[in-house]
Amino acid sequence: MKIARFYISLVLPLCLFLGCSPLISTFDQTAYMQVTSLKVDALDLMDKATENYTTHETEVKTIQLKIDKAIEYDAHRPHNEITNQLWTILNNPDGHLFGGFLVKWKKDGNCNATFILNEKKLIGKAFDQIAELESKKIKPSEVTTNQ
């Protein structure tokens, strides 16, 4: 009976722990490069929002397509729910970050320079959160396998 309790109280939880899959994806260099590159592109585009939206509509579509590709890439990585949620918040057209900024720019035609500056700070931090999360993930070379 004591041996059974030993296995149940110590060995079984240890086996379950070692057999569990990771709670978050491992670091991915491509994902990191995408988000850092997109941050630069998005903030650069935002500087042009003092001008008429229609003048830059092609650039807006290009950056949105790149963001959509990054979101799609991350969506198919296992255990990447947190990153996916951050992308959803950043790109939400009803929100107050990049997606919402683009909607406001299109609706208003152009934006005030002070508004753009303030939005760039917030949106830059949102991109940074995604990049920092990715950079702090365990590198694939650091993952140990139990075989």
N, C-alpha and C positions, 0 to 999 in steps of 0.2 A: 504494500500500500504506500509506503514511503517513497519507493522508486517511482510509482505512478504520479505522486504529487510533485516529485522533483521534475519529471518530464513536463508535466502540465505547467508548473510555475516558472520553470527556467528554460528548458530546451525548446518547448513549443513556441513561446514568444520570440526566442532567438531565431528559430527557423523562419517564422513569419516575417520578422524584421529583415533578415537577409534575402528573403525571396520577394520582397516588395519592390515594385518598380519605383523609379525616382519620382518625386513630387513636382519637379520642374525640369524642363528640357536642359540639355547641355549647351554650352556655348557654341555658337555658329558664326564663323567669320563672315559669311555672306550676309547674314541677317544684320550683323553689326555694321558692315560697310554700307548696306542699303540705308539704314536709319540715319547714319551720320551724313551720308551724301544727300539724302532727302531733306535733312534739316537745313543744310546750306542752300539747296535749291529753293525750298519753301520760303526761307527768310529773304532770299534775294528777290523772289517774285513779290513778296509782300511790300518791299520798298517801292515797287512800281504801282502800287494801289492808289497813289495820289493822282495817277492818270486814269483815263477812262478804261473801264473793264473790257470793252469790246476790242480795244487796241491790243490787249494781252490775252484774249480768249484762247488762242492757240497754246500759249505758254501755260495757262491754267489747266487746259485739258492734258497737256503733256505731263505736268507734275502730278495731276490727279491720277493719271494712268500709272505712273511710276509708284505712287502710293498704293494704288490698288494691287499692283504686282507684289509689292512688299507684304501687304496684308495677306494676299493669297499664299505667298511663300511661307509665312509664319503660321498660317492657319493649318497647314498640313504637317507641321512639326509636332511630334507627340509631347504631351505634358507642357504645352505652351499657352495655357489658358490665360495666364496673367498678362503676358505680352499681347495676346489677342484682344483682351479687354482694353488695354492702354491704346492700341491702335483704333479701336472702335470709338473711344472717347475723343481722341485726337481728330478723327476724320468725320465725326458726326455733323451733318449739315444743320442740325437743329441745335447744336452746342455752341460753346463759346471759344472753341479752339480753331484749328485750321479749317475744318469743314465749314463751320459757321462763319468764319472770316470770309471765305470765298463766296458764300451765299450773300453776305452783307455787301461785299464789294460789287457783286453783280447787280443786286437790287438797287443800291444807291448810285451806281455808276462810277464813283471814286470814293476815297476815304481821306480823312484828315490825317496829317502827318503825325500829330500827337497820338491819335488813336492807333495808328499803325505801330508806332514805337512801343506803346504799352502792350499791344497784342503780340508783337514780336518777342517781348520778354516772356510772356505766358506760354506762347507756342514753342519757343526755343526750349523752355524748361520741360515741356511735355515731350518733345523729341529726346531731350537729355535723359528723361526718366526711362524711356524705352532703351536707349543706348546703354545707360548705366546698368539696367537690369540684365541686359544681354552680356555685358562685359564682366559681370560678377558671377555668371553661371559657371558651373564646374566645366573645365576643359575636358573634351573627350579623352585625352591622354591621362587624365587624373581619375577617371572612372575605373573602378576595379570590378572585375567580373567574378562571379562565383560559379566555377565550373568544376 
